[in-house]
């Protein structure tokens, strides 16, 4: 059974209700698709509990739609397993900074369908390793495209892993720091890192 996944706080800016609506559009064409929503609940976040209850009501009794939290015993190991087992990871945010779960999924070779907001376009690039979307129908269409083309998913997954390796690991920060130190010591302003995203691709990867 194909699996869609979103890992995020139960926050209105993460649009979990919109993710459910997109899943239902996908399910009309792919009846055996499943959706898992995983979130971490905090005792000092009353709004999170409100959104969580709203999500449960919206999910209804659909046996293929699973809403899981840390209070259900879902921790980092389980999140990792779900990310690796998913065909598509969503991050359908309405507002977002740097979406850590986007890079986590890309590092694991899973394409991401993400909202065209905040830092998500920087992570995914111009459809380099997933799809950027603006609304529920767009998210559903992107999921259907990826679910229907395993070769495309694999190709985007390889691009995503390489993009994270080159740009978003701590080793990239270390490299930039060292280059800055060398530039200052050698009085070489041309060596000062400017934080550009490396958009070049491995030789065996073609952009879809």
C-alpha positions as CSV (number, residue, x, y, z in Angstrom):
1,X,0.0,0.0,0.0
2,X,1.5,3.4,-0.9
3,X,2.1,5.7,2.0
4,X,1.9,9.4,2.4
5,X,3.4,11.0,5.5
6,X,3.6,14.4,7.1
7,X,5.6,14.9,10.3
8,X,5.0,18.2,12.0
9,X,3.6,19.9,15.1
10,X,-0.2,20.1,15.2
11,X,-0.1,23.7,14.2
12,X,-2.5,25.5,11.8
13,X,0.4,26.8,9.8
14,X,1.4,23.2,9.0
15,X,-2.1,22.8,7.5
16,X,-2.8,19.2,8.6
17,X,-6.5,19.6,7.7
18,X,-5.4,20.5,4.1
19,X,-3.1,17.4,4.0
20,X,-6.1,15.2,4.9
21,X,-8.2,16.9,2.1
22,X,-5.3,16.3,-0.4
23,X,-5.1,12.7,0.7
24,X,-8.8,12.2,0.1
25,X,-8.4,13.6,-3.5
26,X,-5.6,11.2,-4.0
27,X,-7.6,8.3,-2.6
28,X,-10.3,8.8,-5.2
29,X,-7.7,7.6,-7.8
30,X,-5.5,5.4,-5.6
31,X,-7.9,3.6,-3.3
32,X,-5.3,1.7,-1.3
33,X,-3.2,4.8,-0.4
34,X,-2.6,5.5,3.3
35,X,-1.9,8.7,5.2
36,X,0.1,9.0,8.4
37,X,0.2,12.3,10.3
38,X,2.8,12.3,13.1
39,X,3.1,15.2,15.6
40,X,4.7,15.9,18.9
41,X,2.4,17.1,21.7
42,X,3.7,19.6,24.3
43,X,2.0,20.2,27.6
44,X,2.6,23.9,27.4
45,X,1.0,24.3,23.9
46,X,-2.8,24.4,24.4
47,X,-3.4,25.5,20.8
48,X,-1.6,22.3,19.7
49,X,-4.1,20.1,21.5
50,X,-7.0,22.1,20.0
51,X,-5.6,21.5,16.5
52,X,-4.9,17.9,17.3
53,X,-8.6,17.4,18.3
54,X,-9.7,19.2,15.1
55,X,-7.5,16.9,13.0
56,X,-9.0,13.8,14.7
57,X,-12.5,15.0,14.0
58,X,-11.6,15.8,10.3
59,X,-10.0,12.3,10.0
60,X,-13.1,10.6,11.1
61,X,-13.2,6.8,11.0
62,X,-11.0,6.3,7.9
63,X,-9.0,3.1,8.6
64,X,-6.3,4.2,6.2
65,X,-5.7,7.6,7.9
66,X,-3.5,7.4,11.0
67,X,-2.9,10.3,13.4
68,X,0.0,9.5,15.7
69,X,1.9,11.4,18.5
70,X,4.6,10.9,21.0
71,X,2.0,10.1,23.6
72,X,1.3,7.0,21.5
73,X,4.9,6.0,21.8
74,X,6.0,7.3,18.5
75,X,9.5,8.7,18.9
76,X,12.5,9.4,16.7
77,X,13.1,5.8,15.8
78,X,9.5,5.4,14.6
79,X,9.5,8.7,12.7
80,X,12.7,7.6,10.9
81,X,11.0,4.3,10.0
82,X,7.9,6.0,8.7
83,X,10.0,8.5,6.6
84,X,12.0,5.7,5.0
85,X,8.9,3.6,4.3
86,X,6.9,6.5,2.7
87,X,6.5,6.9,-1.0
88,X,6.0,10.7,-0.6
89,X,6.5,13.0,2.4
90,X,4.4,16.2,2.6
91,X,5.1,19.4,4.3
92,X,2.1,21.4,3.2
93,X,2.9,24.4,5.3
94,X,1.2,27.8,5.0
95,X,4.1,29.4,6.9
96,X,7.5,27.8,7.4
97,X,11.0,28.7,8.3
98,X,13.6,26.0,7.5
99,X,11.6,22.8,7.5
100,X,13.8,20.3,9.1
101,X,11.5,17.4,8.3
102,X,11.9,18.4,4.6
103,X,15.6,17.8,4.7
104,X,15.2,14.7,6.8
105,X,13.0,13.1,4.1
106,X,15.3,14.3,1.3
107,X,18.3,12.8,3.0
108,X,16.5,9.5,3.1
109,X,15.8,9.6,-0.6
110,X,12.1,10.4,-0.4
111,X,10.7,13.2,-2.6
112,X,8.8,15.9,-0.8
113,X,5.6,17.7,-1.7
114,X,5.9,21.1,0.1
115,X,4.2,24.4,0.4
116,X,5.7,27.2,-1.6
117,X,6.5,29.2,1.5
118,X,9.4,30.2,3.7
119,X,12.5,28.0,3.4
120,X,10.8,25.0,1.7
121,X,11.5,26.3,-1.9
122,X,15.2,26.7,-0.9
123,X,15.3,23.0,0.2
124,X,13.4,21.5,-2.6
125,X,14.6,23.9,-5.3
126,X,12.7,24.4,-8.6
127,X,11.1,21.0,-8.5
128,X,14.5,19.4,-8.2
129,X,13.7,16.9,-5.5
130,X,10.0,17.1,-5.1
131,X,7.1,19.4,-5.9
132,X,6.2,22.9,-4.6
133,X,2.4,23.5,-4.3
134,X,0.1,26.3,-3.4
135,X,-3.1,24.6,-2.5
136,X,-4.9,21.3,-1.8
137,X,-5.6,20.4,-5.4
138,X,-2.0,21.1,-6.3
139,X,-0.8,18.9,-3.4
140,X,-3.0,16.1,-4.5
141,X,-1.9,16.3,-8.1
142,X,1.8,16.3,-7.1
143,X,1.2,13.2,-4.9
144,X,-0.6,11.4,-7.8
145,X,2.2,12.2,-10.1
146,X,4.8,10.8,-7.8
147,X,2.8,7.8,-6.7
148,X,2.3,6.9,-10.4
149,X,6.0,7.1,-11.4
150,X,8.4,5.0,-9.2
151,X,11.3,5.9,-11.5
152,X,10.6,9.6,-11.0
153,X,10.4,9.1,-7.2
154,X,13.8,7.3,-7.2
155,X,15.4,10.0,-9.4
156,X,14.1,12.9,-7.2
157,X,15.1,11.0,-4.1
158,X,18.7,10.7,-5.4
159,X,18.7,14.4,-6.2
160,X,17.3,15.3,-2.7
161,X,19.9,13.2,-0.9
162,X,22.7,14.9,-2.8
163,X,21.2,18.4,-2.3
164,X,21.1,17.9,1.4
165,X,24.6,16.5,1.5
166,X,26.0,19.5,-0.3
167,X,24.1,22.2,1.4
168,X,22.4,21.4,4.6
169,X,24.7,19.2,6.7
170,X,26.8,20.5,9.6
171,X,29.9,19.7,7.4
172,X,28.8,22.4,5.0
173,X,28.7,24.9,7.9
174,X,32.2,23.7,9.0
175,X,33.5,24.2,5.5
176,X,32.1,27.7,5.3
177,X,33.5,28.6,8.7
178,X,37.0,27.3,7.7
179,X,36.8,29.2,4.4
180,X,36.0,32.4,6.3
181,X,38.9,31.9,8.7
182,X,41.3,31.4,5.8
183,X,39.9,34.4,3.9
184,X,40.3,36.7,7.0
185,X,43.8,35.4,7.7
186,X,44.9,35.7,4.1
187,X,43.0,38.9,3.5
188,X,41.2,37.2,0.6
189,X,37.7,38.6,0.3
190,X,37.1,36.4,-2.8
191,X,37.2,33.3,-0.5
192,X,34.5,34.5,1.9
193,X,31.6,32.0,1.6
194,X,28.4,33.7,0.5
195,X,26.0,30.8,1.4
196,X,25.0,29.9,-2.2
197,X,23.0,26.8,-2.6
198,X,24.9,24.2,-4.7
199,X,22.3,23.3,-7.4
200,X,24.6,21.1,-9.4
201,X,23.6,17.5,-9.7
202,X,25.4,14.1,-9.8
203,X,26.3,13.0,-13.2
204,X,23.9,10.1,-13.1
205,X,20.9,12.3,-12.2
206,X,18.6,14.0,-14.7
207,X,16.0,16.5,-13.7
208,X,12.4,15.5,-14.4
